[in-house]
Structure formats: structure tokens, C-alpha cells
Amino acid sequence: MVNINIEVPDEVHKKIKILSAMQGIPIKELIVKALEESVKNEGKSK
């Protein structure tokens, strides 16, 4: 696994923190799932 450091706006951080709490998963897991979906869908759009 690779570490990636990014800066996100405070409002985005607040939203993903709430979303991850609602889903009962860590922020890291939420972001990894979102990235996996994005990459998977990218292949479908072409």
C-alpha cells in the first residue's frame, strides 16, 4: 500500500468525516472506496 498526502478544503473534510461516521467506517476506507469507484467508472466512460 502507498501513502498519499493531500490537502482538502475544511468543508470537504467535514462532509467526509460525517459521511464516514454515518457509514461506520474510517475516513481512509471511505476515500479508498470512492477512488476505486472513480477508477472503475473511468474505464466504462470511454
PDBQT receptor file of N, H, CA, C and O in Angstrom, charges set to zero:
ATOM      1  N   MET A   1       0.842  -1.169   0.000  1.00  0.00    +0.000 N 
ATOM      2  CA  MET A   1       0.000   0.000   0.000  1.00  0.00    +0.000 C 
ATOM      3  C   MET A   1       0.895   1.242   0.000  1.00  0.00    +0.000 C 
ATOM      4  O   MET A   1       1.996   1.234   0.550  1.00  0.00    +0.000 OA
ATOM      5  N   VAL A   2       0.395   2.307  -0.630  1.00  0.00    +0.000 N 
ATOM      6  H   VAL A   2      -0.500   2.314  -1.078  1.00  0.00    +0.000 HD
ATOM      7  CA  VAL A   2       1.139   3.556  -0.773  1.00  0.00    +0.000 C 
ATOM      8  C   VAL A   2       0.437   4.650   0.025  1.00  0.00    +0.000 C 
ATOM      9  O   VAL A   2      -0.792   4.696   0.072  1.00  0.00    +0.000 OA
ATOM     10  N   ASN A   3       1.207   5.519   0.645  1.00  0.00    +0.000 N 
ATOM     11  H   ASN A   3       2.206   5.482   0.607  1.00  0.00    +0.000 HD
ATOM     12  CA  ASN A   3       0.647   6.680   1.343  1.00  0.00    +0.000 C 
ATOM     13  C   ASN A   3       0.565   7.847   0.382  1.00  0.00    +0.000 C 
ATOM     14  O   ASN A   3       1.507   8.119  -0.362  1.00  0.00    +0.000 OA
ATOM     15  N   ILE A   4      -0.578   8.543   0.401  1.00  0.00    +0.000 N 
ATOM     16  H   ILE A   4      -1.343   8.323   1.006  1.00  0.00    +0.000 HD
ATOM     17  CA  ILE A   4      -0.767   9.743  -0.404  1.00  0.00    +0.000 C 
ATOM     18  C   ILE A   4      -1.250  10.845   0.535  1.00  0.00    +0.000 C 
ATOM     19  O   ILE A   4      -2.243  10.678   1.244  1.00  0.00    +0.000 OA
ATOM     20  N   ASN A   5      -0.551  11.952   0.534  1.00  0.00    +0.000 N 
ATOM     21  H   ASN A   5       0.256  12.087  -0.041  1.00  0.00    +0.000 HD
ATOM     22  CA  ASN A   5      -0.953  13.098   1.352  1.00  0.00    +0.000 C 
ATOM     23  C   ASN A   5      -1.596  14.151   0.455  1.00  0.00    +0.000 C 
ATOM     24  O   ASN A   5      -1.011  14.568  -0.544  1.00  0.00    +0.000 OA
ATOM     25  N   ILE A   6      -2.801  14.578   0.818  1.00  0.00    +0.000 N 
ATOM     26  H   ILE A   6      -3.277  14.240   1.630  1.00  0.00    +0.000 HD
ATOM     27  CA  ILE A   6      -3.492  15.603   0.047  1.00  0.00    +0.000 C 
ATOM     28  C   ILE A   6      -4.068  16.649   0.995  1.00  0.00    +0.000 C 
ATOM     29  O   ILE A   6      -4.314  16.377   2.171  1.00  0.00    +0.000 OA
ATOM     30  N   GLU A   7      -4.274  17.834   0.468  1.00  0.00    +0.000 N 
ATOM     31  H   GLU A   7      -4.075  18.055  -0.487  1.00  0.00    +0.000 HD
ATOM     32  CA  GLU A   7      -4.962  18.880   1.229  1.00  0.00    +0.000 C 
ATOM     33  C   GLU A   7      -6.365  18.992   0.675  1.00  0.00    +0.000 C 
ATOM     34  O   GLU A   7      -6.559  19.046  -0.539  1.00  0.00    +0.000 OA
ATOM     35  N   VAL A   8      -7.346  19.027   1.566  1.00  0.00    +0.000 N 
ATOM     36  H   VAL A   8      -7.189  18.983   2.553  1.00  0.00    +0.000 HD
ATOM     37  CA  VAL A   8      -8.737  19.199   1.152  1.00  0.00    +0.000 C 
ATOM     38  C   VAL A   8      -9.321  20.391   1.897  1.00  0.00    +0.000 C 
ATOM     39  O   VAL A   8      -8.912  20.695   3.017  1.00  0.00    +0.000 OA
ATOM     40  N   PRO A   9     -10.267  21.054   1.275  1.00  0.00    +0.000 N 
ATOM     41  CA  PRO A   9     -10.904  22.173   1.970  1.00  0.00    +0.000 C 
ATOM     42  C   PRO A   9     -11.589  21.708   3.260  1.00  0.00    +0.000 C 
ATOM     43  O   PRO A   9     -12.047  20.570   3.357  1.00  0.00    +0.000 OA
ATOM     44  N   ASP A  10     -11.650  22.596   4.233  1.00  0.00    +0.000 N 
ATOM     45  H   ASP A  10     -11.279  23.521   4.155  1.00  0.00    +0.000 HD
ATOM     46  CA  ASP A  10     -12.258  22.255   5.525  1.00  0.00    +0.000 C 
ATOM     47  C   ASP A  10     -13.670  21.702   5.372  1.00  0.00    +0.000 C 
ATOM     48  O   ASP A  10     -14.046  20.745   6.049  1.00  0.00    +0.000 OA
ATOM     49  N   GLU A  11     -14.447  22.307   4.479  1.00  0.00    +0.000 N 
ATOM     50  H   GLU A  11     -14.141  23.084   3.928  1.00  0.00    +0.000 HD
ATOM     51  CA  GLU A  11     -15.839  21.868   4.285  1.00  0.00    +0.000 C 
ATOM     52  C   GLU A  11     -15.909  20.441   3.736  1.00  0.00    +0.000 C 
ATOM     53  O   GLU A  11     -16.781  19.666   4.131  1.00  0.00    +0.000 OA
ATOM     54  N   VAL A  12     -15.001  20.096   2.835  1.00  0.00    +0.000 N 
ATOM     55  H   VAL A  12     -14.293  20.725   2.514  1.00  0.00    +0.000 HD
ATOM     56  CA  VAL A  12     -14.963  18.727   2.294  1.00  0.00    +0.000 C 
ATOM     57  C   VAL A  12     -14.589  17.750   3.406  1.00  0.00    +0.000 C 
ATOM     58  O   VAL A  12     -15.188  16.681   3.527  1.00  0.00    +0.000 OA
ATOM     59  N   HIS A  13     -13.616  18.114   4.201  1.00  0.00    +0.000 N 
ATOM     60  H   HIS A  13     -13.129  18.982   4.103  1.00  0.00    +0.000 HD
ATOM     61  CA  HIS A  13     -13.203  17.254   5.306  1.00  0.00    +0.000 C 
ATOM     62  C   HIS A  13     -14.366  17.022   6.268  1.00  0.00    +0.000 C 
ATOM     63  O   HIS A  13     -14.599  15.901   6.720  1.00  0.00    +0.000 OA
ATOM     64  N   LYS A  14     -15.076  18.079   6.569  1.00  0.00    +0.000 N 
ATOM     65  H   LYS A  14     -14.887  18.989   6.202  1.00  0.00    +0.000 HD
ATOM     66  CA  LYS A  14     -16.224  17.971   7.477  1.00  0.00    +0.000 C 
ATOM     67  C   LYS A  14     -17.273  17.006   6.917  1.00  0.00    +0.000 C 
ATOM     68  O   LYS A  14     -17.820  16.177   7.645  1.00  0.00    +0.000 OA
ATOM     69  N   LYS A  15     -17.545  17.126   5.606  1.00  0.00    +0.000 N 
ATOM     70  H   LYS A  15     -17.101  17.799   5.015  1.00  0.00    +0.000 HD
ATOM     71  CA  LYS A  15     -18.547  16.264   4.975  1.00  0.00    +0.000 C 
ATOM     72  C   LYS A  15     -18.118  14.804   4.957  1.00  0.00    +0.000 C 
ATOM     73  O   LYS A  15     -18.927  13.922   5.246  1.00  0.00    +0.000 OA
ATOM     74  N   ILE A  16     -16.849  14.532   4.621  1.00  0.00    +0.000 N 
ATOM     75  H   ILE A  16     -16.192  15.248   4.387  1.00  0.00    +0.000 HD
ATOM     76  CA  ILE A  16     -16.415  13.129   4.585  1.00  0.00    +0.000 C 
ATOM     77  C   ILE A  16     -16.317  12.544   5.989  1.00  0.00    +0.000 C 
ATOM     78  O   ILE A  16     -16.511  11.343   6.178  1.00  0.00    +0.000 OA
ATOM     79  N   LYS A  17     -16.021  13.379   6.964  1.00  0.00    +0.000 N 
ATOM     80  H   LYS A  17     -15.864  14.355   6.810  1.00  0.00    +0.000 HD
ATOM     81  CA  LYS A  17     -15.980  12.916   8.350  1.00  0.00    +0.000 C 
ATOM     82  C   LYS A  17     -17.381  12.489   8.801  1.00  0.00    +0.000 C 
ATOM     83  O   LYS A  17     -17.551  11.447   9.433  1.00  0.00    +0.000 OA
ATOM     84  N   ILE A  18     -18.374  13.307   8.467  1.00  0.00    +0.000 N 
ATOM     85  H   ILE A  18     -18.236  14.154   7.953  1.00  0.00    +0.000 HD
ATOM     86  CA  ILE A  18     -19.765  12.977   8.807  1.00  0.00    +0.000 C 
ATOM     87  C   ILE A  18     -20.218  11.724   8.061  1.00  0.00    +0.000 C 
ATOM     88  O   ILE A  18     -20.829  10.830   8.647  1.00  0.00    +0.000 OA
ATOM     89  N   LEU A  19     -19.913  11.669   6.765  1.00  0.00    +0.000 N 
ATOM     90  H   LEU A  19     -19.417  12.396   6.289  1.00  0.00    +0.000 HD
ATOM     91  CA  LEU A  19     -20.318  10.523   5.949  1.00  0.00    +0.000 C 
ATOM     92  C   LEU A  19     -19.694   9.227   6.452  1.00  0.00    +0.000 C 
ATOM     93  O   LEU A  19     -20.366   8.199   6.521  1.00  0.00    +0.000 OA
ATOM     94  N   SER A  20     -18.423   9.272   6.800  1.00  0.00    +0.000 N 
ATOM     95  H   SER A  20     -17.876  10.107   6.744  1.00  0.00    +0.000 HD
ATOM     96  CA  SER A  20     -17.764   8.061   7.295  1.00  0.00    +0.000 C 
ATOM     97  C   SER A  20     -18.351   7.636   8.638  1.00  0.00    +0.000 C 
ATOM     98  O   SER A  20     -18.492   6.441   8.899  1.00  0.00    +0.000 OA
ATOM     99  N   ALA A  21     -18.693   8.592   9.484  1.00  0.00    +0.000 N 
ATOM    100  H   ALA A  21     -18.578   9.562   9.272  1.00  0.00    +0.000 HD
ATOM    101  CA  ALA A  21     -19.317   8.271  10.772  1.00  0.00    +0.000 C 
ATOM    102  C   ALA A  21     -20.697   7.646  10.554  1.00  0.00    +0.000 C 
ATOM    103  O   ALA A  21     -21.065   6.692  11.239  1.00  0.00    +0.000 OA
ATOM    104  N   MET A  22     -21.453   8.185   9.602  1.00  0.00    +0.000 N 
ATOM    105  H   MET A  22     -21.154   8.960   9.046  1.00  0.00    +0.000 HD
ATOM    106  CA  MET A  22     -22.777   7.641   9.318  1.00  0.00    +0.000 C 
ATOM    107  C   MET A  22     -22.697   6.209   8.787  1.00  0.00    +0.000 C 
ATOM    108  O   MET A  22     -23.571   5.387   9.062  1.00  0.00    +0.000 OA
ATOM    109  N   GLN A  23     -21.645   5.920   8.025  1.00  0.00    +0.000 N 
ATOM    110  H   GLN A  23     -20.935   6.588   7.801  1.00  0.00    +0.000 HD
ATOM    111  CA  GLN A  23     -21.472   4.583   7.461  1.00  0.00    +0.000 C 
ATOM    112  C   GLN A  23     -20.732   3.653   8.418  1.00  0.00    +0.000 C 
ATOM    113  O   GLN A  23     -20.656   2.447   8.186  1.00  0.00    +0.000 OA
ATOM    114  N   GLY A  24     -20.192   4.216   9.489  1.00  0.00    +0.000 N 
ATOM    115  H   GLY A  24     -20.254   5.196   9.677  1.00  0.00    +0.000 HD
ATOM    116  CA  GLY A  24     -19.469   3.406  10.475  1.00  0.00    +0.000 C 
ATOM    117  C   GLY A  24     -18.142   2.875   9.973  1.00  0.00    +0.000 C 
ATOM    118  O   GLY A  24     -17.706   1.792  10.363  1.00  0.00    +0.000 OA
ATOM    119  N   ILE A  25     -17.499   3.653   9.097  1.00  0.00    +0.000 N 
ATOM    120  H   ILE A  25     -17.854   4.532   8.780  1.00  0.00    +0.000 HD
ATOM    121  CA  ILE A  25     -16.197   3.246   8.557  1.00  0.00    +0.000 C 
ATOM    122  C   ILE A  25     -15.202   4.392   8.721  1.00  0.00    +0.000 C 
ATOM    123  O   ILE A  25     -15.604   5.551   8.825  1.00  0.00    +0.000 OA
ATOM    124  N   PRO A  26     -13.908   4.077   8.745  1.00  0.00    +0.000 N 
ATOM    125  CA  PRO A  26     -12.899   5.144   8.839  1.00  0.00    +0.000 C 
ATOM    126  C   PRO A  26     -12.883   6.014   7.572  1.00  0.00    +0.000 C 
ATOM    127  O   PRO A  26     -13.257   5.557   6.492  1.00  0.00    +0.000 OA
ATOM    128  N   ILE A  27     -12.454   7.249   7.720  1.00  0.00    +0.000 N 
ATOM    129  H   ILE A  27     -12.151   7.620   8.598  1.00  0.00    +0.000 HD
ATOM    130  CA  ILE A  27     -12.343   8.159   6.576  1.00  0.00    +0.000 C 
ATOM    131  C   ILE A  27     -11.476   7.522   5.490  1.00  0.00    +0.000 C 
ATOM    132  O   ILE A  27     -11.800   7.607   4.305  1.00  0.00    +0.000 OA
ATOM    133  N   LYS A  28     -10.402   6.899   5.881  1.00  0.00    +0.000 N 
ATOM    134  H   LYS A  28     -10.138   6.830   6.843  1.00  0.00    +0.000 HD
ATOM    135  CA  LYS A  28      -9.500   6.259   4.910  1.00  0.00    +0.000 C 
ATOM    136  C   LYS A  28     -10.262   5.266   4.044  1.00  0.00    +0.000 C 
ATOM    137  O   LYS A  28     -10.100   5.258   2.824  1.00  0.00    +0.000 OA
ATOM    138  N   GLU A  29     -11.076   4.442   4.652  1.00  0.00    +0.000 N 
ATOM    139  H   GLU A  29     -11.207   4.449   5.643  1.00  0.00    +0.000 HD
ATOM    140  CA  GLU A  29     -11.834   3.440   3.902  1.00  0.00    +0.000 C 
ATOM    141  C   GLU A  29     -12.831   4.103   2.953  1.00  0.00    +0.000 C 
ATOM    142  O   GLU A  29     -12.999   3.663   1.815  1.00  0.00    +0.000 OA
ATOM    143  N   LEU A  30     -13.481   5.147   3.417  1.00  0.00    +0.000 N 
ATOM    144  H   LEU A  30     -13.345   5.505   4.341  1.00  0.00    +0.000 HD
ATOM    145  CA  LEU A  30     -14.434   5.882   2.585  1.00  0.00    +0.000 C 
ATOM    146  C   LEU A  30     -13.742   6.448   1.347  1.00  0.00    +0.000 C 
ATOM    147  O   LEU A  30     -14.262   6.344   0.236  1.00  0.00    +0.000 OA
ATOM    148  N   ILE A  31     -12.572   7.043   1.543  1.00  0.00    +0.000 N 
ATOM    149  H   ILE A  31     -12.149   7.127   2.445  1.00  0.00    +0.000 HD
ATOM    150  CA  ILE A  31     -11.849   7.649   0.435  1.00  0.00    +0.000 C 
ATOM    151  C   ILE A  31     -11.327   6.588  -0.530  1.00  0.00    +0.000 C 
ATOM    152  O   ILE A  31     -11.397   6.767  -1.746  1.00  0.00    +0.000 OA
ATOM    153  N   VAL A  32     -10.807   5.492   0.000  1.00  0.00    +0.000 N 
ATOM    154  H   VAL A  32     -10.749   5.346   0.988  1.00  0.00    +0.000 HD
ATOM    155  CA  VAL A  32     -10.321   4.412  -0.866  1.00  0.00    +0.000 C 
ATOM    156  C   VAL A  32     -11.459   3.861  -1.713  1.00  0.00    +0.000 C 
ATOM    157  O   VAL A  32     -11.285   3.626  -2.909  1.00  0.00    +0.000 OA
ATOM    158  N   LYS A  33     -12.623   3.652  -1.102  1.00  0.00    +0.000 N 
ATOM    159  H   LYS A  33     -12.764   3.842  -0.131  1.00  0.00    +0.000 HD
ATOM    160  CA  LYS A  33     -13.781   3.157  -1.858  1.00  0.00    +0.000 C 
ATOM    161  C   LYS A  33     -14.176   4.145  -2.954  1.00  0.00    +0.000 C 
ATOM    162  O   LYS A  33     -14.473   3.737  -4.077  1.00  0.00    +0.000 OA
ATOM    163  N   ALA A  34     -14.180   5.438  -2.636  1.00  0.00    +0.000 N 
ATOM    164  H   ALA A  34     -13.939   5.769  -1.724  1.00  0.00    +0.000 HD
ATOM    165  CA  ALA A  34     -14.539   6.455  -3.622  1.00  0.00    +0.000 C 
ATOM    166  C   ALA A  34     -13.539   6.476  -4.775  1.00  0.00    +0.000 C 
ATOM    167  O   ALA A  34     -13.934   6.613  -5.933  1.00  0.00    +0.000 OA
ATOM    168  N   LEU A  35     -12.261   6.342  -4.474  1.00  0.00    +0.000 N 
ATOM    169  H   LEU A  35     -11.940   6.230  -3.534  1.00  0.00    +0.000 HD
ATOM    170  CA  LEU A  35     -11.238   6.312  -5.517  1.00  0.00    +0.000 C 
ATOM    171  C   LEU A  35     -11.373   5.068  -6.382  1.00  0.00    +0.000 C 
ATOM    172  O   LEU A  35     -11.239   5.142  -7.603  1.00  0.00    +0.000 OA
ATOM    173  N   GLU A  36     -11.639   3.923  -5.757  1.00  0.00    +0.000 N 
ATOM    174  H   GLU A  36     -11.748   3.863  -4.765  1.00  0.00    +0.000 HD
ATOM    175  CA  GLU A  36     -11.821   2.684  -6.513  1.00  0.00    +0.000 C 
ATOM    176  C   GLU A  36     -13.010   2.801  -7.466  1.00  0.00    +0.000 C 
ATOM    177  O   GLU A  36     -12.930   2.377  -8.619  1.00  0.00    +0.000 OA
ATOM    178  N   GLU A  37     -14.108   3.374  -6.983  1.00  0.00    +0.000 N 
ATOM    179  H   GLU A  37     -14.173   3.718  -6.046  1.00  0.00    +0.000 HD
ATOM    180  CA  GLU A  37     -15.293   3.577  -7.835  1.00  0.00    +0.000 C 
ATOM    181  C   GLU A  37     -14.977   4.510  -8.989  1.00  0.00    +0.000 C 
ATOM    182  O   GLU A  37     -15.380   4.261 -10.125  1.00  0.00    +0.000 OA
ATOM    183  N   SER A  38     -14.261   5.578  -8.700  1.00  0.00    +0.000 N 
ATOM    184  H   SER A  38     -13.934   5.781  -7.778  1.00  0.00    +0.000 HD
ATOM    185  CA  SER A  38     -13.911   6.553  -9.732  1.00  0.00    +0.000 C 
ATOM    186  C   SER A  38     -13.057   5.907 -10.821  1.00  0.00    +0.000 C 
ATOM    187  O   SER A  38     -13.296   6.119 -12.010  1.00  0.00    +0.000 OA
ATOM    188  N   VAL A  39     -12.080   5.132 -10.420  1.00  0.00    +0.000 N 
ATOM    189  H   VAL A  39     -11.886   4.959  -9.454  1.00  0.00    +0.000 HD
ATOM    190  CA  VAL A  39     -11.208   4.464 -11.378  1.00  0.00    +0.000 C 
ATOM    191  C   VAL A  39     -11.985   3.427 -12.185  1.00  0.00    +0.000 C 
ATOM    192  O   VAL A  39     -11.791   3.308 -13.395  1.00  0.00    +0.000 OA
ATOM    193  N   LYS A  40     -12.861   2.679 -11.520  1.00  0.00    +0.000 N 
ATOM    194  H   LYS A  40     -13.018   2.775 -10.537  1.00  0.00    +0.000 HD
ATOM    195  CA  LYS A  40     -13.668   1.672 -12.192  1.00  0.00    +0.000 C 
ATOM    196  C   LYS A  40     -14.596   2.317 -13.214  1.00  0.00    +0.000 C 
ATOM    197  O   LYS A  40     -14.730   1.824 -14.334  1.00  0.00    +0.000 OA
ATOM    198  N   ASN A  41     -15.230   3.405 -12.834  1.00  0.00    +0.000 N 
ATOM    199  H   ASN A  41     -15.121   3.805 -11.924  1.00  0.00    +0.000 HD
ATOM    200  CA  ASN A  41     -16.167   4.101 -13.723  1.00  0.00    +0.000 C 
ATOM    201  C   ASN A  41     -15.455   4.818 -14.875  1.00  0.00    +0.000 C 
ATOM    202  O   ASN A  41     -16.033   4.997 -15.947  1.00  0.00    +0.000 OA
ATOM    203  N   GLU A  42     -14.236   5.215 -14.661  1.00  0.00    +0.000 N 
ATOM    204  H   GLU A  42     -13.766   5.069 -13.790  1.00  0.00    +0.000 HD
ATOM    205  CA  GLU A  42     -13.462   5.882 -15.713  1.00  0.00    +0.000 C 
ATOM    206  C   GLU A  42     -13.302   4.956 -16.914  1.00  0.00    +0.000 C 
ATOM    207  O   GLU A  42     -13.391   5.396 -18.060  1.00  0.00    +0.000 OA
ATOM    208  N   GLY A  43     -13.071   3.700 -16.653  1.00  0.00    +0.000 N 
ATOM    209  H   GLY A  43     -12.999   3.342 -15.722  1.00  0.00    +0.000 HD
ATOM    210  CA  GLY A  43     -12.916   2.727 -17.735  1.00  0.00    +0.000 C 
ATOM    211  C   GLY A  43     -14.196   2.510 -18.505  1.00  0.00    +0.000 C 
ATOM    212  O   GLY A  43     -14.151   2.157 -19.684  1.00  0.00    +0.000 OA
ATOM    213  N   LYS A  44     -15.336   2.710 -17.872  1.00  0.00    +0.000 N 
ATOM    214  H   LYS A  44     -15.373   2.997 -16.915  1.00  0.00    +0.000 HD
ATOM    215  CA  LYS A  44     -16.638   2.500 -18.512  1.00  0.00    +0.000 C 
ATOM    216  C   LYS A  44     -17.028   3.659 -19.413  1.00  0.00    +0.000 C 
ATOM    217  O   LYS A  44     -17.775   3.476 -20.374  1.00  0.00    +0.000 OA
ATOM    218  N   SER A  45     -16.525   4.853 -19.109  1.00  0.00    +0.000 N 
ATOM    219  H   SER A  45     -15.917   5.002 -18.329  1.00  0.00    +0.000 HD
ATOM    220  CA  SER A  45     -16.959   6.044 -19.844  1.00  0.00    +0.000 C 
ATOM    221  C   SER A  45     -16.257   6.202 -21.192  1.00  0.00    +0.000 C 
ATOM    222  O   SER A  45     -16.626   7.069 -21.984  1.00  0.00    +0.000 OA
ATOM    223  N   LYS A  46     -15.277   5.395 -21.449  1.00  0.00    +0.000 N 
ATOM    224  H   LYS A  46     -14.976   4.691 -20.805  1.00  0.00    +0.000 HD
ATOM    225  CA  LYS A  46     -14.524   5.540 -22.706  1.00  0.00    +0.000 C 
ATOM    226  C   LYS A  46     -14.905   4.477 -23.703  1.00  0.00    +0.000 C 
ATOM    227  O   LYS A  46     -14.369   4.450 -24.811  1.00  0.00    +0.000 OA
TER     228      LYS A  46
